[in-house]
Amino acid sequence: MQSVTVELEGASTLELVDALSLIAAELAAREVPDSAAASLELAEALAAATDLQESALATLIGRVDVVGEQQRWGYPSTRAWLRSRLGMRESRAKERLTLARQRHRLPQVAKRLAAGELSYGYATTVAESVARLDDADCGQAEAVLLEMADQGFSAGKVAAFGQRIRDVIAERDGNEDAPDEDSKRGYAKSWITTTLSLDGGRYVKGWLNPEDAAIWDGTLAPLAKPAGPEDRRDVGERTAAALSSVLAGGHKASKVTVICDLETLTGGNAPARLTDGTPIPAAQARRIALAAGVSALLLGRGNTPLYLGYRERFASAAQRQVLETLYPSCAVRGCEMPGTLCEVDHVGGWALGKSPTDIDRLALTCGWHNRFKHTSPDQIQITKDPDGRYVYRLLPPADARPRTGGNGPPLDWAA
């Protein structure tokens, strides 16, 4: 058992977090009290203390988000940092990020949460309800929703009323009918709708959440640059052309790759698998092969040229097919970008003359991490897993404070 002595008023934020980590570790190791009544009281007290911690966490996440510190650590967005480094599920990462971004617009919510007078559940409910409102409507909505919380309405009821507030504001601002389906979708998930025009074209309308917007920018922005001084297309026209270019090659990603041994195709019982690891019975694999045809993927010299050396800069279609089989997602540990949307990366850097365009020197990385690896090579640790795939691990910046305990990242400042 470790002892903790902290002078609260004189301690820095860093010292308080370190002390809290030690106390939490000790508390987690304690046995449950024999008395169920005592357990109930302790659970309520601990929940209240956890809400206070969430208030502090929101301020720290907000600071990281505003400055963009997560990008220096190798994460393209704040939500990606919360998911990967802090191990949060998507819903919890979104919830905490929304509170962090909205708390400056909700002074009463922030004050009461920090004072232990409002639960984290109510605070996040109000934050999500006002996220799409302007500052004037936000202030009025905050007062109404807090009054409901004080009257004992559940967080679910408060959330439903928050939705109704958004509907009323939409009607006030010129939409006499109920909000359209696009507004009702919310802003957590991306969506796209298309409408066929009379001349055979299509109108496209949609919304991309911050994560998908980063993918959009990372994929299309390099392709949408002017082709030269004579390129008189505007940004919209170049973006449309870039999107068409990507979609023209997208049919390759629609193919289903089934991995199996030769013995399975010739009558063996060993199961096949999809690229994501899903097992396929041997008999079903043979039926797929008969219906779709078989294309051999050779991890070596042979009929398919997988070793191109230094004479070719870009990976071949056959090499990419193999890589998409080996890498269901970006090679960076914790990155969830599907391999079909990733770029081919020369592990040692082709421009440096260290990595030929050979299948055993290539990996798949998303566009963001491919650029991060080039600009911050000291923050990428490259190893191989037992199956021979490259694994990229993100390392902290050189000036980061070493982790001293707990599961979270080290803090770079103390207040």
N, C-alpha and C positions, 0 to 999 in steps of 0.2 A: 504494500500500500504506500502510495506517495502522498506527501503532505503539500498543501498549497497555502501560501501566505501572500495575500495581495492587499495593498493599501488602495482601496477603491478610488478615492479622489485623485491620488497621485499617479495611479497606474496608467500606462499608455493603452491604446486600443489593442496593440499587439500583445501586451502582457495579459490583458483581460481575456482575449481569445485563447491564448495558450492555457491560462488557468481554467477556462471553461471547458476546453478539450479534455484536460486531465480529470475534472470533476465528472464530465459526462461518461468518460471511460470507466471510472470507478462506479458510477451509478448503474451503468449497464451490466456490470459484473455482479451486482448485489442480488441476493435471493429475494423472491417475492414474499411479502409479509404473510403470515398465517391468516390474519384477519382480512376478510373480503371488504369490510367496511373501511379499514385502514387503506387498503389498496385503492378503493374508490376515491378517497380523499386525496391520496398522494397523486393519483392519475390526474385529478382536476388541477391540483397545484402545479404539477409538471407541465400540463397542457398550457396553463396560463404563462408559465416561464418560457415555454417554447414559442408562444406568440410574441413575447418580448424579443426573443432571439430573431424571429422572422422580421421584426421591425428593423433590427440592426443589419440583418442580411440584405434587406431591400435597399438600404442606403449604400452598402458596399457594392451590390450588383449594379445599382444605378450609376455609381462612379465609374465602374469598369465599362459600362455601356456607353456613357457619354464620351469618355476619352478614347474608347476603342482599344483598350489595353489587351483584350483577348486576341487581337490579331497579331500582337507581338509574340504571343505564346503559340501561335500556329493554328488558331481557330477562326474560320471566316466570319462568324457571327457570335453574338452573345449567347443565343439559344444553343448553338453548337457547343460552345464552351460549357454551358450548364449541363448539357446532356452527356458530353464525353468525359470531361474532367471531374465534374461533380456527381456523375452517375444518376442524373435525374431522368425520369420519364418525360416524354414530350409534353404531356398535360401539365405536370408540375413545373417544368421549365417555363412554359408559356405563362402559367399563373404567376410565378415569381417575377418574371420579366415585366409583365403587365403592371404589377404593383410597383416595381422599381421605377418604371417610366411614368406612371401616373401620380405618384405620391406628391410631387411638387405642385400638382393641380388640385390636390385634395388635402388642404392644410389641416382640417379637423380630423380627417381619417388618420393622417400621419401622426398628429399629436396624441390622439386617443389610443392608437395602437402602441405607440412608444410608452405611454403611461400605464398600459395594462388595462385600459377601460374599454377596449374594443378587441374582439377576437380576430385572429388572422383570417378566418373564414369570411366574416363580414367585410373586412378590409379588401380582400381580393374580389369579393362580389361587387362592391361599389366601384372598384378600379376597372373591372371588366365592363361594367354598365356604362361608364362615362368615356371609355376609350375613344369612341368616335364622335363625341360631342365637342362643340367649341367651348372656349373658356367660360363664357357667360352662362350657357346652359349647364356646363359642368358644375358650377357653383350651386345652382339651384337644385340640380339632381342630387348632389352630395347631401344637402340639407334634408331633402325629402327621404332619401334612402336611410340616412342615419336615424331619422325620427322613427322610421319603421323598425329598425333594429332595436331602438330603445323601447319600443312598444312590445317587443317579444316575438315579432315575426321571424320565421326561420330564414336562414340564408337562401334557401330555395325560393321562398316567397319574395324576398327582396330582389333576387335575380329576375324573377318573372316580372315584377313591377318595373325594374330597370329596363327590360325589353319594351314594356308598354310606354315608358317615357320616350324611348327612341322612336317608337311608332308615332306618338303624338307630335314630336318635334318634326318628323318627316312630313306629317300632314300639315302642320303649321307653315312649313317652308315651301308650300306650293303643291304638294302631292295630296289631293283630296281623298284619294283612295288609300287603301292599306298599302304598306311598303311592298315594292315588287319582290319577286323571288330572289333577285340578285342581292338585295339588301338583307333579306332574311337568312341568307347563307352565312352571314357573319364574315369575319376576317381571319379566322384561325386556319382555314383550309383554302388552298388555291382552287380556282375553278375557271373554266373557259366554256363559253357557248359560241356556236357558229350558226349563221343563218344563210341559206342559199339565196342568192340574188337571181333576178330574171335572166341575166345574161350568163349564168353559169358560175359566177364568182361567189365569194363568201364574205360576209361581214363577220368579224371576230371581236368578241367582247369578253373580258374576264378580269380576274384579280389574282395576283401572286403574293403569297405571304413573304416575309423577309427572307426566309430560307430559299424558297424557289426563285425569288427575285435575284438573289446572289448567283444562283445557277444560271439564270437567264443572262445576267450581265457578263458572267465569266465565259459563257459559251458564245454569245452573239456579238458582244462588244468588239473582240478582235477581228471578227469577220465583217463587221459593219463599218470599218474604217474606209475612208475614200481610197479608191483604187489608184489614184494619181491626180495630178493637177487638172486633168481634163474630166475628172469624174464630177459631173454637175448634179448628181442625185442628192436629195436632201436626206436627213437622218432617217426619216420614216421609210423612205424608199430603200435605203441601204439596209435598214434593219429587216425589212420584208425579204429582201434578197438573201440576207444571211440566214434567216429562218428557213426559207425554201431550200437553201443549200444543205442545212442540217437535216431537214426532213427528207430530202432526196436520198440520203444515205441511211435513213432511219429504218428502212425495211430489213436491214441486216439484223437489227436488234430484235425483230419480231420472230426470228427463227428460234426454235427450241432445240437446245443442245442436250443430248442424252449421252452420258459417259458410261461406257461399259467395256468389259474385256472381250476379246475376240471369241473366247469360249462361250460367252453368253449368247452371242449371235449364232453360234453353231450348235446350240442345244444345251449349254450348261445352265446351272441353276443359280449362279452368282448374280445378285441383283445389280441393276444399273442405278444411276442417280442423275438428278438434274444438277445444274451448276450451283444451286443453293444448298445442295446436300440432300434434297428430298429423294428417298429411295423409290425405285421403279422396279416392280417384279420382272424377272427375266422374260417371262412370256409376253408381257406387255411391251417390253423393250424390243422384242423381235417383231411384234406387230407394227410398232412405230417405224422400225427400220424398213419393213416391207412396204409400208404405205408412203413413206417419205423419202426413201433412198438413204444411202450411207455415204458419208464423206469422212475419210480417215483424217485424224489429226496426228501428225507425226512429230514427236518431240525430238527431232534429230535430223540429220541430213538424209535426204531421200527424195521422194516424188514431190514433196511440198518444200519449197525453199524457205526454211525457217532461220537460216544463218546467212545474213547478208553482209556481215563484216562492216567495214568503214566506208564502203563505196555507196551505201544507201543511207540517207538520213532518216527517212520515214519508214515505219513498220508497214509490212505488206498486209493485205486483207487476210491472208492465211495466218500470219502471226497474230493479228488482232483477234481472230476467231479463237485461237489457242489461249490467248491472254484472258479473253472474256470467260473462257471455261475455267481457267485457274483462279481468276480474281472476280468473285461475285460482287465485290465493292472495292472502293479505293484502298490501296495498300496501306494507307495511314491508319494506324490502329485507332478505332473509335469513329472514323469517318464513315457515314452511311451512304455516300454517293454510289449509286449502282455502277457496276463495272461497264455496262453498255454506254454510260454517259461520261466515262472517264477518258483521259488522254493517255497515250502510250509514253511512258517515261523511261529514258535511258538511266539505269541505276547509277552508273558512274559519271554520267554527264557526257553526251556524245560530242558536244562542242569542245570538251577538254581532251578528247582523244583517249578517254579511259574506258568507254563503254561502246563496243560495236553494236550494230543493230542485229543482235543475235537473240534468239528466244530466251536463252538462259541469262541474259543481261538486261531484260526488259521487265517492266511491271506496269500496272495501271494506277494512275492517280487522278483525282479530280483536278480541274483546271486551277483552282485556288491553291491547292497544296503543291501542284507542280511548280507554280511560280514561287511559292514560299520556300520550297526546297532549293530553288535556284538562288534566291536572294538571302536565305538564312541556312546555309548548309550545315553550320555547327549545331543547329537545333533539330536535326534529323538523325536518328540512330537507325541504321539498317541492319537487320538480321534476317535469318531464314527460319521458317517453321519446319517441322518434321517432314512435311510434304514437299519441301523445296521452294515454297513461295516466299517472296520477299515480304518482310514486315517492316514498315516504317513507324518508328515511335517518336513522338514529339518530345523535345527536351526544353526545359525552362530557359528563358534568356539568361545571358551570362551574369547579369547584375541582379538576378532574382535571389531572394533570401531562401536558404535551404529550409526544407520542411522540417518542423520540429515535433510534429505529432498530429493526430487526427486524420481525417480522410480528405480534407479540403486542400486547396492549393496554398502555398505560402503567401503571406502578405508582403507587399513591396513598400509599405509605408506604415507609420504608427502615428496616432494622433492623441 
